[in-house]
Amino acid sequence: MNARRIARTIHITGMGLAGCSLAWWRHFSGRDFTWSDHDGEGSSSRMAAGLINPVTGQNFSPSQWFGEFLAEATAFYSRVQDELGAQLHFPLPVWRMIGEKEWKKVSGKLDTAAEWIERVEEDVPGWRAAVILKGGGRIATREFCDRTRDYFAPLRKPAQAGATEVLCEGAAGLIAGRLGAHRCAQGEILTVKAAWPQDHITVGGGGWLVPLGQGIFKSGSTYIWEPLDGQPTAEGRARIEQILRLLGGEDFEVIDHEAGIRPIIRKSQPVIGPLADGRVVFNGLGSKGSLYAPGVARMLDAWLAEESGLDPRFDIAGLA
């Protein structure tokens, strides 16, 4: 399972967030690759809001390894932006809205997230308080994937003889049973037009509201464990519209409704490394993929070149 060899040429199967990040690291390090993709419109990378949030969950806990991966992600997206000539990373403060029932728990945990807290606003209509978090933002994931695929279009070709195949298939690979047990979840997102503030991301009420510019926002998201068919539902739309009213207001126009499947393994942690059949995998980015993808892709690129071992936190051997 841990057999090693230098992958002088690799073939990336799947060009979502994982595959595109790996492609850029191969490019930056001057190493050969080819790629292929099934062009799925419903992939989670293409529909995701690309949210980077320093403090997550109902327990108001700092995102795992946030500080470690934020600096690398910021540098990576800046480098890619320079190559492509298009902005992909949009730093924005995150307003974490706190209701009256939540306040006792959250107020007792502010010290644990102090590094990422800019201030606390207590005069917020409809809420007990808003904790203003720094270090947040969004990645334009659809644009990142589409522009990356265009940039490397000449390398879209069948795998060369002897190339190591790297499976970056996301949820499709997990559902196909390539890595055993998984926790994939379907999520739905609405894109809306509204006259709301666009200078921050809003999180609360079980969802989020992310400004895209020019009065356009994305909001979500739902978690549905089955069926995993990638199809939007009336129930999902109703739930997100409820979130929109909580975080934005009543006046909005829905202009798109999408569904995608998050590739989740164990505790939403990425996995990289060799499979028994000689192929290599990069999967499990989940809802924090925009944060993790650049750093984990660099680790995988270095391992493929035998420049380093696999970080045990992400080594797929740990799934066995």
N, C-alpha and C positions, 0 to 999 in steps of 0.2 A: 504493500500500500504506500510505503514511503520511498519507493525506488526513485532515484534521481537521474536526470540526464540533462545536458544543455539543450534547450530548445532553440536551435539557431533560426528556425522558421516556425511560426505558429499559424494556425488557422482559427480565427475567432468565429464561433457559431452563435449568432445573436448580437445585434447592435443596439441594445437598449443602453441604459445608464452604465451597466457593468462593462459590456463589450466596448462601448465608445471610450470609456475611461482607460481601459487597457490599451486600446488602439493608440490613444495619445501618448501613453507612456512608452509604447514600442517606438513610436515616432520620435519622441524626445530623446530616447536612448540609442537611436540609430539602429534598431533591430527590425528584421524583416517580419512581415505578417501579411496574410490575406484574410478576407472575411466574407461571410454570407449571412443572410437574414431572411426570415419568412415574411417580412413587411407587415406584421400585424398591427392594424390601427388601434386595437384595444389594449395594447401592452401598457402596463402600469407606468413605465418610464415616459411614454408619450402623453399620457393624460394627467400625470401628477402635477401638483402645484409646486413641487420642489422646495417645500418648506424646510427651513433650518431654524430650529427652535432650541434654545439653550436649556429650558426647563420644561419637562413634559409630564403627562399623566396626572391622575387625580391626586396623587400623593405629593405633587409639587416637588419633584426630584430632578436634580440636574441630569441632563441627558448623558448616558454612559459614554465616557471618553470624549466628551464634547470639546474640551480645551485642546486635547491632543490632536484631534482630527480637524478642528476648525481652521487652524493656521495653515495646514497643508491644503485643505480644500480651497481656501481663499487664494493661495498662491497658484494653485493648479488652474482654477477657473480664470484667473487673471491672465495666465500664460496662454490659455486656449483662446480667450477673447482677443488677445493681441494677434494671434495667428489668423483668426477668422474675421477680425475687424467688426465684431458685433458684441454688444453687451449681453452677457448671460447671467451674471451674478448681480443681484440687487440687494445690497445690505439695507435692512429695515429694522427698527426696534419692534419688539413683540409686546403687545399689551395683553397681559394675562388677566382676564376679567374674573373677579372673585365674587360669588354670591354670599349672602348672609350665612347660610349653613356651612359653607366652605371656610369661612374666614378664620374660625378658631384653629382649624388644622393648619391652614396656610400660614397664618401669622406666627405660629409656633415653629415654622420651618424656614423662615426667611433667612436665618443665619446660614443654613446649609447651602443656600444658593446665592449668598451675598456677592460672590465674584461676578455674577451676571446681572445683578439688580442695579438699575440706574436710579430708580426712586419708586415710591409708592404714592399713588393718587387716591385719595379717599372721597373726593367730591366727583363722583361718576354717576350720572343719572341711571337708575335701574340696577345698580350694582353696589355691593358693599365697598369695593375698592378695585383698583387696577394696579397690578405690579408691572412696572415698565422694565423690560429686559433688554440688555444689550447683547450684541453678538449674533442676532438673528438675521433673517433675510430669506430670499427665495432664489432658486436657480430655475431659469427658463429651460426646463428639461426637454420639452418637445423641440425647441430651437436647437438646444445642444445636440440632441441626437440627430435631427435632420441635417444640420450644418456639418456635423462630423461625418455623416455618411456621404454627403456631397463632396467634402474635402478629400476623403479617401476613396472616392468612387473608382479610380483606376485600379485599386487593389481588391475590388469585389470580383472574385473569381474562384474557381474550384481550388481546393487545398492542393498544395504541391506534394509530390511524393516525399514521404519522410517527415512531413510537417506534424507537429504536435497539435491536436485539436483541443481548443479551450472552449468548453461549453458555458456560454453566458446566456442561458435560455430563460432565466427568470421563472415565473410561475409555470410556464408551459413544461419546462424540464422537470419541475417538482411533481406536477400533476401526472406526468408520464411515468413517475416512479423511479427516476434515475438516482435519487438520493434517499430512498426509503420514506420514513415518516416526515410529514410537513404540516405546517399550520397556515396554509394559504388562506387568505380572506379576500372576498370581493368588496370593493369600495366604490361608491358613487360620488361624483362631483358635479356641481352646477357651475356654469359660467354665466354671470349676470352683468347687467349694465345698471349703474345707479350713481347718484350724486352724493357719494359718501367720501369721507377723508381717505386720502391715498398715501399718507405719510407713515403708516405703520401697519403691521399685521395684527389682527385681533384673534385671540384664542379664548374660548370659554363656552359654557353651555353644551359641552360635549362635541364641539366642532371648532372650525377656524374660518377666517375670512382673510383672503390674501389679495391685495391690489396688484393689478397687472399694468396699470396706466390707462390714461384716456377714458376713465370712468368704467373700466372693466375689472371685474373681480372673479376669483374662484372661491368656492366655498364647499366644505365637506367636513368630514367624510363619514360614510357608514362602514360598518363591519358586518359582513354577511358570510357565514361559514359554508352555506350551501343554499342553492346550487352555485357552482363556480362556472358560470356560463358567459360572463362578461357582458350581460345585457342589463341596461338600465331598467329600473322598476318604478311604478307609481309610488310605492311605499318609500323607496329611497328618496325620491324627489320631495315627497311631503316632509320627510325628516329633515332634509337639508334646507328646505324653505323655512322650517321652524327655527333652525340655527341662524339663518339669514335675518329673520325678524328679531332674534335676540341680540345679534352682534352688529347689525346694520340698521335695520328699520323695515317698515312696511313697503316702502316705495322702491321696487326693483323690477327689472325685466329679465326673464330667463332667456338666454340666447343659445345655450348648449347644455346638454345633459349626457354625461359619459359614465361608463363603468369600466373598471379594470381589476385585475387580480394581483394582490401583493404577494411577492415570493417570500414567505416567512419560514424560517427553520429555527428550531429550539426557541431561544429568547430574543428573537429578532436580531440575530447577529450574523454577519456575513460568513461564508465559508469559502475557502480556497484550497486547492491541492489536487493530488493525483487520485484517479479512480483505478480500480483493479484492472480495467481493460486498457490502460495506457493513456487514456484521455485525461484531461485536467478540467476542473470545474471552478467557476466563480459565480456564486449565487447567494440568495438570502438577504439581499440589501434591505428589503422591507420598506417601512415608512420613513426611515432615516437614511435612505440611499444617497441623497444628494450630499450629505455630510460624509458618509463612509466611503463612497465609491472611489474618489481620487486616491486616498491613502492606501486602501486595500489593493487597488489596481497596481500601485507602485510596488507594494510588497510582492505581489504575484509576478510582476515583470522581473524583479530582482531574483526571485526564486527560480524562475524558468531559466535564467542565465547563470544559475549557480553562484550568484553573488551573495546570497544570504539564505538562511533557513526559513522555514515557515513560522510565522508568529503563532504560538500555541493557542492564542485566543481565537484564531480563525482557521486553524488547520482542520481540514475535513476529517482527518483521522480521529479527531475527538468525538465524531458522531458515532463511531463504531462501538 
